[in-house]
Amino acid sequence: MIGLRPGHVRRIAALGAHCDDIAIGAGGTLLTVCAARPGVRVDALVLSGGGTEREDEERAALAAFCPGADLRLTVLKLPDGRLPAHWDEAKTAVEELRAEGDPDLVVAPHRGDLHQDHRGLAELVPTAFRDHLVLGYEIVKWDGDLGRPSVYQPLTPGVAKEKVALLQSHYPSQRHRPWYDPEAFLGLARIRGIECHARYAEAFHVDKLTLDLEN
């Protein structure tokens, strides 16, 4: 088993198509890293929701999910569900995020996600972050596209439950959605925990992984 330790992570790039994507897909991982690495820099980009209540939710939520971190968040105003029609704007935003610095870890949607906005962003990420470890997070929804991830971040019971509590408290605009509830989030974390011999976990898809077995 190859492990990435907190001491190796000084900078994280986190990307989402919508407000709440990052928190749903990698909120537990962010909580874990930020607790282990105070002051870690987190550069976050969200493509839609800018100038609405969703942006307010996102700013408060990511501040809670990244305690003690140097958080830099950009929320754009691309229309929800229309990323393919705004490809150039999205690509420019991803490239501008890459120009901010060289992250040790990138979290973003995975290419097997069936939502067109998620999938489109997932296709853009490796064009800008070519030599980086990119963890493609998963988001449970009606499409049934969770797949078979290959990388896991175990979560302590406290972190898993804190993630669920933060999702519930910081995104009131989403509580009416049938898939947006504590049972769904904690249930998926329990399943992924079983798959990696932990109580709870977040799981990710990885297209490429470079090993360094010499050091």
KAHU-V118202 format. One record per residue. N is the residue number from 0. OMEGA is omega in radians with two decimals (NA if undefined). NEAR is the number of other C-alpha atoms within 10 Angstrom. Layout:
n=N omega=OMEGA near=NEAR
n=N omega=OMEGA near=NEAR
This chain:
n=0 omega=3.12 near=3
n=1 omega=-3.12 near=7
n=2 omega=3.01 near=8
n=3 omega=-3.03 near=10
n=4 omega=-3.10 near=10
n=5 omega=-3.14 near=15
n=6 omega=3.12 near=10
n=7 omega=-3.02 near=10
n=8 omega=3.09 near=17
n=9 omega=-3.06 near=18
n=10 omega=-3.13 near=19
n=11 omega=2.94 near=21
n=12 omega=-3.12 near=23
n=13 omega=-3.06 near=25
n=14 omega=3.09 near=27
n=15 omega=3.07 near=24
n=16 omega=-3.09 near=30
n=17 omega=2.98 near=25
n=18 omega=-3.11 near=27
n=19 omega=3.14 near=23
n=20 omega=-3.10 near=21
n=21 omega=-3.10 near=27
n=22 omega=3.12 near=25
n=23 omega=-3.04 near=20
n=24 omega=-3.01 near=24
n=25 omega=-3.11 near=27
n=26 omega=3.12 near=25
n=27 omega=3.10 near=28
n=28 omega=3.09 near=24
n=29 omega=3.09 near=25
n=30 omega=-3.10 near=24
n=31 omega=-3.12 near=21
n=32 omega=-3.09 near=20
n=33 omega=3.08 near=23
n=34 omega=-3.10 near=17
n=35 omega=-3.05 near=14
n=36 omega=3.14 near=18
n=37 omega=3.13 near=15
n=38 omega=3.11 near=16
n=39 omega=3.13 near=22
n=40 omega=3.11 near=20
n=41 omega=3.06 near=23
n=42 omega=-3.06 near=22
n=43 omega=3.11 near=21
n=44 omega=3.04 near=24
n=45 omega=-2.98 near=26
n=46 omega=-3.07 near=24
n=47 omega=3.09 near=25
n=48 omega=-3.10 near=21
n=49 omega=3.10 near=19
n=50 omega=3.13 near=11
n=51 omega=3.09 near=11
n=52 omega=3.13 near=13
n=53 omega=3.09 near=20
n=54 omega=3.11 near=22
n=55 omega=3.09 near=16
n=56 omega=-3.06 near=18
n=57 omega=-3.12 near=24
n=58 omega=3.11 near=18
n=59 omega=-3.10 near=13
n=60 omega=-3.09 near=21
n=61 omega=3.03 near=24
n=62 omega=3.12 near=15
n=63 omega=3.14 near=19
n=64 omega=-3.13 near=24
n=65 omega=-3.07 near=25
n=66 omega=3.12 near=18
n=67 omega=-3.11 near=16
n=68 omega=2.98 near=22
n=69 omega=-3.00 near=16
n=70 omega=3.05 near=17
n=71 omega=-3.05 near=14
n=72 omega=3.03 near=18
n=73 omega=3.10 near=16
n=74 omega=-3.11 near=23
n=75 omega=-3.05 near=20
n=76 omega=3.09 near=14
n=77 omega=-3.11 near=20
n=78 omega=3.13 near=16
n=79 omega=3.09 near=13
n=80 omega=-3.06 near=14
n=81 omega=-3.08 near=13
n=82 omega=-3.14 near=21
n=83 omega=-3.14 near=14
n=84 omega=-3.14 near=11
n=85 omega=-3.03 near=11
n=86 omega=-3.10 near=15
n=87 omega=3.12 near=11
n=88 omega=-3.14 near=15
n=89 omega=-3.14 near=22
n=90 omega=3.11 near=18
n=91 omega=3.14 near=13
n=92 omega=3.12 near=17
n=93 omega=3.12 near=22
n=94 omega=3.09 near=16
n=95 omega=3.07 near=13
n=96 omega=3.11 near=20
n=97 omega=-3.12 near=17
n=98 omega=3.12 near=11
n=99 omega=-3.13 near=10
n=100 omega=-3.03 near=12
n=101 omega=-3.09 near=16
n=102 omega=3.05 near=21
n=103 omega=-3.08 near=16
n=104 omega=3.09 near=19
n=105 omega=3.02 near=22
n=106 omega=-3.03 near=24
n=107 omega=3.05 near=29
n=108 omega=3.10 near=31
n=109 omega=-2.99 near=26
n=110 omega=3.11 near=22
n=111 omega=3.11 near=16
n=112 omega=-3.04 near=23
n=113 omega=3.05 near=16
n=114 omega=-3.00 near=16
n=115 omega=3.12 near=16
n=116 omega=3.12 near=22
n=117 omega=-3.09 near=24
n=118 omega=3.12 near=19
n=119 omega=3.10 near=22
n=120 omega=3.12 near=24
n=121 omega=3.12 near=24
n=122 omega=-3.14 near=17
n=123 omega=-3.00 near=17
n=124 omega=-3.11 near=23
n=125 omega=3.06 near=17
n=126 omega=3.11 near=12
n=127 omega=-3.13 near=17
n=128 omega=-2.98 near=20
n=129 omega=-3.04 near=11
n=130 omega=-3.05 near=14
n=131 omega=3.00 near=16
n=132 omega=-3.12 near=18
n=133 omega=3.08 near=27
n=134 omega=3.14 near=26
n=135 omega=-3.06 near=25
n=136 omega=-3.11 near=26
n=137 omega=3.11 near=27
n=138 omega=-3.12 near=23
n=139 omega=3.13 near=16
n=140 omega=-3.00 near=16
n=141 omega=-3.09 near=9
n=142 omega=-3.12 near=10
n=143 omega=-3.02 near=10
n=144 omega=-3.06 near=14
n=145 omega=3.05 near=19
n=146 omega=-3.09 near=10
n=147 omega=3.13 near=10
n=148 omega=-3.07 near=18
n=149 omega=-3.12 near=13
n=150 omega=-3.05 near=20
n=151 omega=2.94 near=20
n=152 omega=3.09 near=20
n=153 omega=3.10 near=24
n=154 omega=3.01 near=23
n=155 omega=3.08 near=16
n=156 omega=3.13 near=16
n=157 omega=3.14 near=10
n=158 omega=-3.14 near=19
n=159 omega=-3.13 near=24
n=160 omega=3.07 near=18
n=161 omega=3.09 near=16
n=162 omega=-3.12 near=25
n=163 omega=-3.14 near=21
n=164 omega=3.13 near=13
n=165 omega=3.09 near=18
n=166 omega=-3.12 near=24
n=167 omega=-3.05 near=16
n=168 omega=-3.00 near=11
n=169 omega=-3.13 near=19
n=170 omega=-3.13 near=19
n=171 omega=-3.13 near=12
n=172 omega=-3.07 near=11
n=173 omega=-3.00 near=15
n=174 omega=-3.12 near=13
n=175 omega=-3.09 near=9
n=176 omega=-3.03 near=9
n=177 omega=-3.12 near=10
n=178 omega=-3.04 near=15
n=179 omega=3.11 near=17
n=180 omega=-3.07 near=16
n=181 omega=-3.13 near=15
n=182 omega=-3.13 near=11
n=183 omega=-3.08 near=15
n=184 omega=-3.12 near=20
n=185 omega=3.11 near=18
n=186 omega=3.11 near=12
n=187 omega=3.12 near=20
n=188 omega=3.10 near=25
n=189 omega=3.11 near=20
n=190 omega=3.13 near=16
n=191 omega=3.05 near=25
n=192 omega=3.09 near=21
n=193 omega=-3.08 near=14
n=194 omega=3.13 near=16
n=195 omega=3.10 near=17
n=196 omega=3.05 near=10
n=197 omega=3.09 near=18
n=198 omega=3.12 near=17
n=199 omega=3.09 near=28
n=200 omega=2.85 near=28
n=201 omega=-3.09 near=26
n=202 omega=-3.05 near=28
n=203 omega=3.04 near=24
n=204 omega=-3.14 near=22
n=205 omega=3.11 near=16
n=206 omega=-3.12 near=12
n=207 omega=3.12 near=13
n=208 omega=3.12 near=11
n=209 omega=3.12 near=8
n=210 omega=3.01 near=8
n=211 omega=-3.06 near=7
n=212 omega=-3.14 near=5
n=213 omega=-3.07 near=4
n=214 omega=NA near=4
